[in-house]
């Protein structure tokens, strides 16, 4: 609305300006006509300058524009006094448009805020504020409604649109037993969800907080420009005052000419192009990253991504799915299915991920009457009687403890050995599936000239090295505890250059210390833990590690735009300032050096929003 009002005001002022120029007005009538146009286009600038002076903030662009335009009236150059403000307002309109475009890109994430929750109380469904729903209560999410709180589906089947959070276009299936996160849209069927987190701790609340604070942490370039403007503006005002007073004392007291030069100097020297375009470039970069489903918590982190030399990955849940499956069945004296069936029945009542993977691979309903005397042996496996046969299923320690002569396998992965009535029956190889996107992620990082990719994992050396080799990683450290991961990251940080950065990518609670220790912590936010997301500087809202290379490209592009704007603005201003001081540049050239450079820099900054996968 404000943009439209300003556009109408600029158009009206331009029409009035042309009318006054064409009318044969002289003397006081001409002055009154130009003052009317000046009031239409510049009253707010003069008011801001006066208000800031009263607050102690004297030297800003409003002050420079007000002094230059009013000064032009005093020396009789009415048209130029109006044109300075007219073009300045055009530049402000471009800035407003660019900022709004960037903000809309980031604020698209804000549409995930839920308006209400349908909660069951006293046997009835009522609509309440999501903040008033407690953990353990049941909520109903109807088709087309946004999921208001994190929880577990206890009834219903539906598809969930997660695009607002993750950028994924393909909906996900949701049924009883699945976890759902707030901010997603329920598409097809009604879901009854048991709330697991209060609103303040929910995914949507955390993301909104990240989005709202993403522009609060400034990059080095922004801080430099802020400090530069603090010293630069007072210096040019003093220089302009000296230019208006000192030369006339030695050149025949031609004050009008030198005052005009000083006013031209003031208009040229306005640091708008830098003060506007540099933060806008970073703002656009953060907006561009959000289009990819990546939240960057501040422009300082966006800037740091461009200097990344080493990327370190956690394995489980980051490069792999964290979901295990049986990849090989090696029976001894029986069929593959029979071996899998014996293991599944022995593991029937275990909730261990390995047990779950065996039962999932078996894939059939199990008759509880076929199994009895189940005993779980911590750190070893399980023992049970299946169809009257004594079954052992577990690791090598279990076989050795029972005195079973087993055939040791050297396969990379988790091995479950099975024995039947004291005789070795075969083994199952269980592996964590690699994400389809992981290999692409490593290749993309190498194409982006990352010097080194490293994997840290608590897995066995064989399993860890197998994954690292399959993905083409440079190095892998295995069998690590959380404290060991911090130690390895510190060791790797010594290998980078002084300017270079190390990024760590993780998703689990045990990754939080490493995320905090690295130069840049990157968390997998789609399925990652709250602790990891809190500790991270960048959050990948999908489970696609390839987005890391994409956001690094956004960072590099943003830095290029920032440098282009700084060099362009300073070069043009330096040249035109020198020409203005020598009397070779008039107010029209000054307008280009200020507003023209600002508009071009703003248009260049908008390019940071345009991102491609």
C-alpha positions in Angstrom: 0.0 0.0 0.0 2.8 2.4 0.9 4.6 1.5 -2.3 1.6 2.4 -4.3 1.1 5.7 -2.5 4.7 6.7 -3.1 4.5 5.8 -6.8 1.3 8.0 -7.1 3.1 10.8 -5.4 6.2 10.5 -7.7 4.0 10.5 -10.8 2.0 13.5 -9.5 5.2 15.4 -8.7 6.7 14.6 -12.1 3.6 15.9 -13.9 3.5 19.1 -11.8 7.3 19.5 -12.4 6.8 19.3 -16.2 3.8 21.7 -16.0 5.8 24.3 -14.1 8.8 24.0 -16.5 6.5 24.5 -19.5 4.5 27.4 -18.0 6.0 30.9 -18.6 6.2 31.8 -14.8 8.6 34.4 -13.5 9.8 35.7 -10.2 7.8 34.9 -7.0 5.2 32.8 -9.0 7.9 30.6 -10.4 9.4 30.1 -6.9 6.0 29.4 -5.4 5.3 26.8 -8.2 8.5 24.9 -7.6 8.1 25.1 -3.8 4.7 23.4 -4.3 6.3 20.6 -6.3 9.1 20.4 -3.7 6.5 20.1 -0.9 4.7 17.2 -2.7 7.9 15.2 -3.4 10.1 16.1 -0.5 8.2 17.1 2.7 8.9 13.7 4.3 12.7 13.9 3.6 12.9 17.3 5.2 10.8 16.1 8.2 13.0 13.0 8.7 16.1 15.1 8.6 14.7 17.5 11.2 13.5 14.7 13.4 16.9 12.9 13.2 18.8 16.1 14.0 16.6 16.5 17.2 17.5 12.9 18.1 21.2 13.5 17.6 21.5 11.7 14.3 22.6 14.5 12.1 24.6 13.0 9.3 22.4 10.7 7.2 21.1 10.6 3.6 18.0 12.7 4.6 20.2 15.4 5.9 22.4 15.4 2.8 19.4 15.5 0.5 17.6 18.2 2.4 20.6 20.5 2.6 21.5 20.0 -1.1 17.9 20.6 -2.3 17.2 23.6 -0.1 20.6 25.0 -1.0 19.8 24.7 -4.7 16.7 26.9 -4.1 18.9 29.5 -2.3 21.2 29.8 -5.3 18.3 30.0 -7.7 18.4 26.5 -9.2 14.8 25.6 -8.5 14.5 22.8 -11.1 17.6 21.1 -9.8 16.5 21.4 -6.2 13.3 19.5 -7.1 14.9 17.0 -9.4 17.4 15.9 -6.7 14.5 14.9 -4.4 12.3 13.5 -7.3 15.1 11.1 -8.4 16.0 10.3 -4.8 12.3 9.2 -4.2 12.5 7.0 -7.3 15.6 5.4 -5.8 13.7 4.9 -2.5 10.8 3.3 -4.5 13.2 0.8 -6.1 14.7 0.1 -2.7 11.2 -0.5 -1.2 10.3 -2.8 -4.1 13.5 -4.8 -3.7 13.2 -5.1 0.1 9.6 -6.2 -0.2 10.5 -8.8 -2.8 13.2 -10.2 -0.5 11.0 -10.1 2.5 8.1 -11.9 0.7 10.5 -14.7 -0.2 11.6 -15.1 3.4 8.1 -14.5 4.8 6.7 -17.2 2.6 7.9 -19.3 5.5 5.7 -17.2 7.8 2.5 -18.7 6.2 3.2 -21.9 8.1 1.9 -20.2 11.3 -1.3 -22.2 12.4 -4.4 -20.1 13.3 -6.1 -22.7 15.5 -6.2 -26.3 16.8 -9.2 -28.6 17.0 -8.7 -30.1 20.4 -10.9 -32.8 22.1 -12.2 -31.7 25.5 -15.1 -33.1 27.5 -15.9 -35.4 24.6 -16.2 -32.5 22.1 -14.0 -31.0 19.5 -13.4 -27.2 20.0 -11.2 -24.6 18.3 -8.5 -23.1 20.5 -5.3 -21.1 20.1 -2.4 -23.7 19.5 -0.6 -22.1 22.4 -3.3 -23.3 24.8 -3.0 -27.0 23.9 -1.1 -29.2 26.3 1.2 -32.2 25.7 -0.9 -35.4 25.6 -4.1 -33.9 24.3 -5.6 -35.1 21.1 -6.2 -32.7 18.1 -8.1 -33.3 14.9 -6.6 -32.1 11.7 -9.1 -32.0 8.9 -8.3 -32.1 5.1 -7.0 -28.7 4.0 -6.0 -27.6 7.5 -2.5 -26.8 8.7 -1.1 -29.1 11.3 -0.8 -26.8 14.4 1.4 -28.9 16.7 4.0 -31.7 16.6 2.7 -35.1 17.5 2.0 -38.7 16.6 -0.9 -39.9 14.4 -3.1 -42.2 16.4 -6.0 -42.5 13.9 -6.5 -41.8 10.2 -4.6 -42.0 6.9 -3.7 -39.0 4.8 -1.1 -37.3 2.6 0.8 -34.3 4.0 2.1 -31.3 2.0 5.5 -30.5 3.6 6.5 -28.0 0.9 6.3 -24.9 3.1 8.9 -26.3 5.4 11.0 -28.5 3.2 10.5 -27.3 -0.3 9.6 -30.8 -1.4 6.8 -30.9 -4.0 5.9 -34.6 -3.4 3.4 -35.1 -0.5 4.3 -37.6 2.2 2.0 -40.4 3.5 0.8 -40.3 7.1 -0.9 -43.0 9.1 -1.2 -44.3 12.7 2.2 -44.5 14.3 3.8 -41.8 12.1 5.1 -38.5 13.5 3.8 -35.3 12.0 5.3 -31.8 12.4 3.5 -28.5 12.7 3.3 -26.1 9.7 2.6 -28.8 7.1 -0.8 -29.0 5.4 -3.1 -32.1 5.7 -4.4 -32.8 2.2 -6.7 -35.8 1.9 -8.0 -37.5 5.1 -8.8 -36.5 8.7 -6.0 -37.2 11.2 -6.3 -37.6 15.0 -2.9 -36.5 16.5 -1.6 -36.9 20.0 0.3 -33.7 20.9 4.0 -34.4 21.8 5.3 -30.8 22.1 3.8 -27.5 23.4 3.5 -24.8 20.7 6.6 -22.9 22.0 8.7 -26.0 21.5 7.1 -27.1 18.2 8.8 -27.1 14.8 6.7 -24.3 13.5 7.5 -22.0 16.4 11.2 -22.7 16.2 11.3 -22.0 12.4 9.3 -18.8 12.8 11.8 -17.6 15.4 14.7 -18.4 13.1 13.1 -16.6 10.2 12.2 -13.5 12.2 15.8 -13.2 13.5 17.6 -14.2 10.3 18.6 -10.6 9.5 19.8 -9.7 13.0 23.3 -11.1 12.7 25.3 -8.9 10.3 28.1 -10.1 7.9 31.6 -8.5 8.0 30.8 -6.6 4.8 27.6 -5.1 6.4 29.5 -4.1 9.5 32.2 -2.5 7.4 29.6 -0.4 5.4 27.9 0.7 8.7 31.2 1.9 10.2 32.2 3.4 6.8 29.0 5.5 6.6 29.5 6.7 10.2 32.8 8.3 9.4 32.3 9.0 5.7 29.2 11.1 5.9 30.5 13.7 8.4 33.7 14.0 6.5 32.0 14.8 3.2 29.7 17.4 4.9 32.8 19.1 6.3 34.5 18.8 2.9 31.5 20.4 1.2 31.4 23.2 3.8 35.1 23.9 3.1 34.5 23.7 -0.6 31.8 26.4 -0.3 33.9 28.8 1.9 37.6 28.4 1.3 38.1 28.6 -2.5 36.0 31.8 -2.9 38.4 33.6 -0.5 41.2 33.0 -3.1 39.2 33.3 -6.3 37.4 36.6 -6.1 34.6 35.8 -3.7 32.5 33.9 -6.3 30.4 32.3 -3.5 27.4 31.3 -5.6 29.5 29.2 -7.9 31.3 27.4 -5.1 28.2 26.9 -3.0 26.6 25.2 -6.1 29.7 23.0 -6.4 29.5 22.2 -2.6 25.8 21.2 -3.0 26.6 19.1 -6.0 29.4 17.5 -3.9 26.9 16.7 -1.2 24.4 15.0 -3.5 27.2 12.9 -5.1 28.6 11.9 -1.7 25.4 10.4 -0.3 26.3 6.8 0.6 22.8 5.4 -0.3 24.1 2.9 -2.9 26.3 1.2 -0.3 24.1 1.6 2.7 21.1 0.1 0.9 22.5 -2.4 -1.6 24.9 -4.3 0.7 22.4 -5.3 3.4 19.8 -5.8 0.6 22.2 -8.3 -1.2 22.5 -10.4 2.0 18.8 -10.1 2.6 18.2 -11.3 -0.9 20.7 -14.2 -0.4 18.9 -15.3 2.7 15.6 -15.1 0.8 17.1 -17.1 -2.1 18.3 -19.8 0.3 14.8 -20.0 1.8 13.4 -20.8 -1.6 15.6 -23.9 -1.6 14.3 -25.0 1.8 17.4 -23.7 3.7 17.2 -21.4 6.7 20.3 -19.3 7.2 20.3 -17.7 10.7 22.2 -14.6 9.8 24.0 -12.9 6.9 27.3 -13.5 8.8 26.7 -17.3 8.3 25.8 -16.7 4.7 29.0 -14.9 4.1 31.1 -17.6 5.9 29.6 -20.3 3.7 31.5 -18.8 0.7 34.8 -19.4 2.5 34.1 -23.0 3.4 37.1 -25.3 2.7 36.3 -28.5 4.6 32.8 -30.1 5.0 32.5 -32.7 7.8 29.5 -35.1 7.8 27.9 -37.2 10.5 26.8 -40.5 8.9 23.6 -41.9 10.4 20.6 -39.7 9.5 22.7 -37.3 7.5 24.3 -39.3 4.7 22.2 -42.4 5.5 18.5 -42.7 6.2 18.9 -44.0 9.7 16.6 -46.9 8.8 18.2 -50.3 8.7 17.3 -53.2 6.3 18.4 -56.7 5.7 20.6 -56.6 2.6 22.0 -60.1 2.5 20.9 -63.5 3.8 23.6 -66.3 4.1 21.9 -69.5 5.2 23.7 -72.7 6.3 21.8 -76.0 5.5 18.4 -74.3 5.0 16.6 -71.8 2.7 16.9 -68.0 3.0 13.3 -67.5 3.9 13.4 -70.1 6.6 16.5 -68.4 8.2 14.8 -65.0 8.0 11.6 -66.4 9.6 13.5 -68.0 12.5 15.3 -64.7 13.2 12.1 -62.7 12.9 10.2 -64.9 15.4 13.2 -64.8 17.8 13.2 -61.0 17.6 9.4 -60.7 17.7 9.1 -58.7 21.0 12.3 -56.6 20.7 12.1 -52.9 19.8 15.8 -52.6 18.9 16.2 -51.0 15.3 18.1 -54.1 14.2 15.1 -56.3 15.3 12.7 -54.0 13.6 14.6 -54.3 10.4 14.5 -58.1 10.5 10.7 -58.2 11.2 10.2 -55.6 8.4 12.1 -57.7 5.9 10.1 -60.8 7.0 6.9 -58.8 6.2 4.3 -61.3 7.4 1.9 -61.4 10.4 3.5 -63.5 13.1 1.7 -66.1 15.2 2.6 -65.4 18.9 1.8 -69.0 19.7 4.8 -70.2 17.7 7.4 -68.6 20.1 8.0 -68.8 23.8 10.7 -68.4 26.5 12.1 -65.2 24.9 15.1 -63.8 26.7 16.9 -60.7 25.6 20.7 -60.8 26.4 22.0 -57.1 26.6 24.9 -56.5 24.2 24.6 -60.0 22.7 21.1 -60.6 21.1 18.1 -62.8 21.9 17.3 -66.4 22.8 13.9 -67.9 22.2 12.1 -71.2 21.5 10.4 -71.1 18.0 8.3 -74.1 17.0 10.0 -76.1 19.7 13.6 -75.3 18.5 16.1 -73.3 20.6 17.0 -70.2 18.5 19.8 -67.8 19.1 20.0 -64.5 17.1 22.7 -62.0 17.8 26.3 -61.0 17.4 29.5 -63.0 17.5 29.7 -62.7 21.3 26.4 -64.6 21.6 27.7 -67.4 19.4 30.9 -67.6 21.4 29.0 -67.5 24.7 26.8 -70.4 23.6 29.7 -72.4 22.1 28.4 -72.4 18.6 30.9 -72.9 15.8 29.9 -70.1 13.5 31.3 -68.9 10.2 32.6 -65.3 10.8 31.8 -62.9 8.0 33.9 -59.9 7.0 31.0 -58.1 5.4 30.8 -54.3 6.1 27.6 -53.8 8.2 25.8 -55.2 11.2 25.8 -59.0 11.2 23.2 -61.1 13.0 24.3 -64.7 13.4 21.5 -67.3 13.9 21.8 -70.8 15.6 19.2 -73.5 15.8 19.5 -76.1 18.6 23.1 -75.4 19.0 24.0 -75.6 15.3 25.0 -72.6 13.2 22.1 -71.7 10.8 23.5 -68.7 8.9 23.8 -64.9 9.1 21.9 -61.8 8.2 23.7 -58.6 7.0 21.9 -55.5 8.1 22.9 -52.0 6.7 21.8 -48.5 7.0 20.5 -47.3 3.6 22.3 -44.4 2.0 20.2 -41.5 1.0 19.7 -41.3 -2.8 20.9 -37.7 -2.6 24.2 -38.3 -0.7 26.5 -39.2 -3.6 25.2 -36.1 -5.5 25.9 -34.0 -2.4 29.6 -35.0 -2.3 30.0 -34.6 -6.1 28.4 -31.2 -5.9 30.8 -30.1 -3.1 33.8 -31.2 -5.1 32.5 -29.3 -8.1 32.2 -26.3 -5.8 35.9 -26.6 -5.1 35.6 -27.8 -1.5 39.1 -29.0 -0.6 38.1 -31.9 1.7 35.0 -33.9 2.6 35.2 -36.0 5.8 32.8 -38.4 7.5 32.6 -39.0 11.3 30.7 -42.0 12.7 30.4 -44.2 15.7 29.9 -47.2 13.4 32.4 -50.0 12.8 35.4 -49.3 10.6 34.3 -51.6 7.9 30.8 -50.1 7.7 32.0 -46.5 7.9 34.8 -47.0 5.3 32.3 -48.7 2.9 29.9 -45.7 3.0 32.8 -43.2 2.6 34.2 -45.1 -0.4 30.8 -45.5 -2.1 30.2 -41.7 -1.8 33.7 -40.7 -2.9 34.6 -38.9 0.4 38.2 -38.0 1.1 38.4 -39.3 4.7 36.4 -41.2 7.3 36.9 -41.5 11.0 35.0 -44.4 12.6 34.1 -45.9 16.0 33.8 -42.4 17.5 32.0 -41.2 20.7 30.4 -37.7 20.7 33.5 -36.3 22.5 35.8 -37.9 19.9 33.9 -36.1 17.1 34.7 -32.7 18.7 38.3 -33.7 19.0 38.4 -34.7 15.3 36.7 -31.5 14.2 39.3 -29.4 16.1 42.1 -31.4 14.5 40.6 -30.8 11.0 40.2 -27.1 11.8 44.0 -26.8 12.0 44.2 -28.0 8.4 42.3 -25.1 6.8 43.7 -21.8 5.8 43.4 -18.7 8.0 40.5 -17.4 6.0 38.9 -20.8 5.4 36.0 -22.2 7.3 35.0 -25.7 8.4 31.3 -26.7 8.2 29.9 -29.7 10.1 26.6 -31.3 9.0 24.6 -33.4 11.5 21.2 -34.3 12.7 21.3 -36.0 16.1 21.4 -34.8 19.7 24.9 -36.1 20.0 25.9 -33.8 17.1 25.0 -30.6 19.0 28.4 -30.1 20.6 30.2 -30.5 17.2 27.7 -28.2 15.4 28.5 -25.5 18.0 32.3 -26.1 17.7 32.5 -25.9 13.9 32.8 -22.5 12.1 29.5 -23.3 10.5 27.0 -25.8 11.9 24.5 -27.2 9.4 21.6 -29.2 10.8 19.2 -31.5 8.9 16.0 -29.9 10.0 13.4 -32.1 8.3 13.9 -35.0 10.7 16.8 -33.6 12.8 16.7 -33.3 16.6 15.7 -30.0 18.3 19.1 -29.8 20.0 20.9 -30.0 16.6 18.6 -27.4 15.1 19.2 -25.0 18.0 23.0 -25.4 17.9 23.2 -25.0 14.1 23.8 -21.8 12.1 22.2 -23.2 9.0 19.1 -25.5 8.9 18.4 -27.7 5.8 14.6 -28.2 6.0 14.8 -31.2 3.7 16.8 -34.4 4.2 18.8 -33.6 1.1 22.5 -33.1 1.8 23.0 -31.8 -1.7 21.3 -28.6 -0.6 24.6 -27.7 1.2 26.3 -27.2 -2.2 23.3 -25.2 -3.4 23.3 -22.8 -0.4 27.1 -22.4 -0.8 26.5 -21.3 -4.4 23.9 -18.8 -3.1 26.5 -17.5 -0.7 29.2 -17.1 -3.3 26.8 -15.4 -5.7 25.7 -13.0 -2.9 29.3 -12.2 -2.1 30.1 -11.5 -5.7 27.1 -9.1 -5.9 28.2 -7.3 -2.7 31.7 -6.8 -4.0 30.4 -5.6 -7.4 28.2 -3.0 -5.7 30.9 -1.7 -3.4 33.5 -1.4 -6.2 30.9 0.1 -8.6 29.5 2.7 -6.1 32.9 3.8 -4.8 34.4 4.1 -8.3 31.6 6.2 -9.8 31.3 8.4 -6.7 35.1 9.0 -6.5 35.2 10.0 -10.2 32.1 12.3 -10.0 33.2 13.8 -6.7 36.4 14.9 -8.2 34.6 16.3 -11.3 32.1 18.1 -9.0 34.9 19.7 -6.9 36.5 20.9 -10.1 33.2 22.3 -11.4 33.0 19.8 -14.3 29.9 18.0 -12.9 26.6 19.7 -12.4 23.6 18.6 -10.2 22.3 16.3 -13.0 25.5 14.3 -12.9 25.3 14.3 -9.1 21.8 12.9 -9.3 23.1 10.0 -11.5 26.1 9.4 -9.1 23.7 9.1 -6.2 20.3 7.9 -7.4 21.4 6.3 -10.6 24.1 4.3 -8.9 21.7 3.4 -6.1 19.1 2.1 -8.5 21.7 0.0 -10.5 23.1 -1.4 -7.2 19.6 -2.3 -6.0 18.7 -4.0 -9.3 22.0 -5.9 -9.0 21.2 -6.9 -5.4 17.8 -8.3 -6.4 19.7 -10.9 -8.4 20.6 -12.6 -5.1 17.0 -13.7 -4.9 17.1 -15.6 -8.2 18.4 -19.0 -7.3 18.4 -22.4 -9.2 19.0 -25.8 -7.9 
